[in-house]
Amino acid sequence: MSKMGEEAAGSPGTTSIAVLLGMGPTALAAARTLGRRGVPVYGFGLSKCEVTFSSRYCRRVAAVDPRHNPELLCKYLIDFAQAHS
């Protein structure tokens, strides 16, 4: 397995993560590519049925609808980043 996830962070002993906001076919390809390289992938989506969640590499994170509450989504993403840093 590649160590891309560790190297991408820039400092030894740290791991980068990927956060995907769009759960369409492009996000699915990104999740598979990054996941195969050992990067933990988190997908923020509104529905369990979105195509990217069919990937074994993508961990689903329930998200708020950015069309209705963009400020809350920003806060949620900041909190998520702090919890995973």
Residue pairs with C-beta under 8 A, 6 or more apart in sequence:
1 37
1 38
2 36
2 37
2 38
3 38
4 34
4 37
4 38
4 39
5 15
5 16
5 17
5 34
5 37
5 38
5 39
5 40
6 12
6 13
6 14
6 15
6 16
6 38
8 16
8 39
9 15
9 16
15 39
15 40
16 39
17 39
17 40
17 41
17 42
17 84
18 30
18 31
18 34
18 39
18 40
18 41
18 42
19 42
19 43
19 44
19 77
19 80
19 81
20 27
20 30
20 31
20 41
20 42
20 43
20 44
20 52
20 58
21 27
21 44
21 63
21 66
23 43
23 45
23 50
23 51
23 52
23 53
24 50
24 51
24 52
25 51
27 43
27 51
27 52
27 58
28 51
28 52
28 54
28 55
28 58
30 41
31 41
31 43
31 52
31 55
31 57
31 58
32 55
32 57
34 41
34 57
35 41
35 55
35 56
35 57
35 58
36 57
40 59
41 55
41 57
41 58
41 59
42 58
42 59
42 61
42 80
43 50
43 52
43 53
43 58
43 59
43 60
43 61
44 61
44 62
44 63
44 73
44 76
44 77
45 52
45 53
45 60
45 61
45 62
45 63
46 62
46 63
46 65
48 60
52 58
53 60
61 80
63 73
63 76
64 72
64 73
64 76
65 73
66 73
